[in-house]
Amino acid sequence: MAKYSYDHDKARLSMQKYSLFSLACKTLNNHQGWRQAWRTLPLKNEYEILIIGAGGHGLATAYYLAKYHGITDVAVIEKGWLGGGNIARNTVTIRSNYMRDESIPFYVKSLELYEQLSQELNYNLMYSKRGMIDVIQTYPKLREIKRRMLSMHLHGSTYKSLDIEELRRQIPPLTGGGPDSRLPIISSMLHTDAAVCRHDAVAWGYARAADDYGVEIHQNTAVQRLLKGADGSIEGVITNRGKIRAKKIALAVSGHTTTLTDTVGLQLPLRTFNLTAFVSEPVKPLLDVIVNCPDLGVYLNQSDKGEIVIGGASDVGQSFRRDIKQDVFEDSVRATLELFPSFKRLKLLRQWGGALDIAPDATPIISKTKIPGLFVSAGWWGGFKAIPAGGLTFAHLIANNENHLLNEPFTLDRFDHLNFILESGTTAH
Ligand SMILES: Cc1cc2nc3c(=O)[nH]c(=O)nc-3n(C[C@H](O)[C@H](O)[C@H](O)COP(=O)(O)OP(=O)(O)OC[C@H]3O[C@@H](n4cnc5c(N)ncnc54)[C@H](O)[C@@H]3O)c2cc1C
């Protein structure tokens, strides 16, 4: 694992500290004098590094580039508003229950970084380590999940079997799935390290800390195409606000990766799908763990406000839509009611979706590309949990032109040599 012996904290622009004391002082002062969380600066026509996409991965990368590599001539370019993409559309689940030797250490590291991220960024991310329970209803899934447990134990990730009595004790509203039901519950597994965390706060926290190091964030700036120089290496981008030059460009645009790489004739093994979620009206606390029902393709948790947050499987057809398709929605509701019949009385408040890209093996790509100077962080299906480790390793790769030990298996080379890291059982896909 790479160890960073330096920290560029001295270069910081003296970020306003959030604390009980500063809150009390500003309250007495009628909340006058709060500084903007990040600056709005004029757009330059050249930077050392351009990061496209101010989602979790783009902003975390900018932060770690500044913090660990001292590189601050960096602009993060965002076509909409900061944190308006999938970072604010996910169901906030953070977990490391993966199957393969290459994946588990990466996600274990990400969870470790998440645990102390509120302190590190001086931003309350409302991190809550509440555990996740997998409810198992078929024998193939039970076999797969027991195998996953053994792999996870090798890498220090936590998975333990729960009997059905204990499962029902831990999840009181889980009254369906009895012995006479269509798919009776046969077992369950508890992943104690799993947590939830306020998703848009992760974007805001990283943005504020990156800005403090001098990184520029430019919203409402859409990259229309990438530009290659005469020598074939990356040269810059064309945006709706003009041309910007940079010798290194990092793509962190989630489902839109191929839209941009197509503009320089680079084909990547990614397809974009729509993934959706919805929430109920707030109700009194009744669920203090994350519940995952892989056989029915639905998962849920209760938010701090009391809403039941429900996510389902993806739409099977490729698309860039950001709403929910009726049949996907109905499937998710039907699956939820099969296990939680009392939820039929809940009123649903909101639904939404996001465009996510996925590689054939359902493992992310953090890699150089065939175009010198162009880097890509993509294939983030369940990429919220991966933001700290994704940003840390992507920054390392961009700064050093060398992989971090943790992202070494995630490069594009694996597709040339068919070294797939098959994780499809651990995503909804
Ligand atoms: C419904 C749903 C539920 C999910 N649940 C979970 C979960 O529980 N746990 C989990 O780990 N993951 C989950 N995910 C996945 C997770 O949200 C994503 O994998 C992760 O957020 C992707 O990384 P990001 O935050 O950098 O992406 P984004 O926030 O999407 O950032 C990419 C940014 O790039 C910008 N962009 C795109 N094209 C351009 C362009 N041409 N020019 C400039 N900017 C551009 C976009 O506007 C966007 O802001 C879920 C996703 C969805 C949709």
The ligand as a Gaussian input file, in Angstrom:
#p B3LYP/6-31G(d) Opt

LIG

0 1
 C      -30.642000       5.158000      -7.680000
 C      -29.197000       4.921000      -7.371000
 C      -28.849000       4.275000      -6.205000
 C      -27.514000       4.046000      -5.883000
 N      -27.194000       3.501000      -4.675000
 C      -25.900000       3.340000      -4.318000
 C      -25.560000       2.855000      -3.028000
 O      -26.442000       2.626000      -2.183000
 N      -24.246000       2.675000      -2.732000
 C      -23.260000       2.957000      -3.625000
 O      -22.102000       2.720000      -3.305000
 N      -23.556000       3.469000      -4.846000
 C      -24.838000       3.673000      -5.219000
 N      -25.149000       4.210000      -6.434000
 C      -24.066000       4.509000      -7.377000
 C      -23.323000       5.789000      -7.073000
 O      -24.200000       6.854000      -6.851000
 C      -22.403000       6.113000      -8.247000
 O      -21.659000       4.973000      -8.610000
 C      -21.420000       7.211000      -7.920000
 O      -22.072000       8.325000      -7.374000
 C      -20.711000       7.608000      -9.215000
 O      -19.660000       8.480000      -8.998000
 P      -19.777000      10.085000      -8.928000
 O      -20.325000      10.444000      -7.603000
 O      -18.468000      10.635000      -9.278000
 O      -20.837000      10.376000     -10.102000
 P      -21.691000      11.653000     -10.388000
 O      -22.175000      12.313000      -9.153000
 O      -22.720000      11.255000     -11.396000
 O      -20.622000      12.638000     -11.041000
 C      -20.354000      12.754000     -12.420000
 C      -20.521000      14.218000     -12.786000
 O      -20.059000      14.415000     -14.120000
 C      -20.840000      15.432000     -14.698000
 N      -20.705000      15.365000     -16.148000
 C      -21.171000      14.399000     -16.985000
 N      -20.855000      14.701000     -18.261000
 C      -20.184000      15.883000     -18.214000
 C      -19.625000      16.725000     -19.223000
 N      -19.695000      16.408000     -20.529000
 N      -19.018000      17.873000     -18.844000
 C      -18.931000      18.203000     -17.524000
 N      -19.465000      17.455000     -16.538000
 C      -20.086000      16.301000     -16.886000
 C      -22.259000      15.110000     -14.197000
 O      -23.099000      16.248000     -14.308000
 C      -21.994000      14.676000     -12.780000
 O      -22.147000      15.731000     -11.853000
 C      -26.486000       4.464000      -6.786000
 C      -26.825000       5.134000      -7.951000
 C      -28.170000       5.378000      -8.247000
 C      -28.511000       6.125000      -9.498000

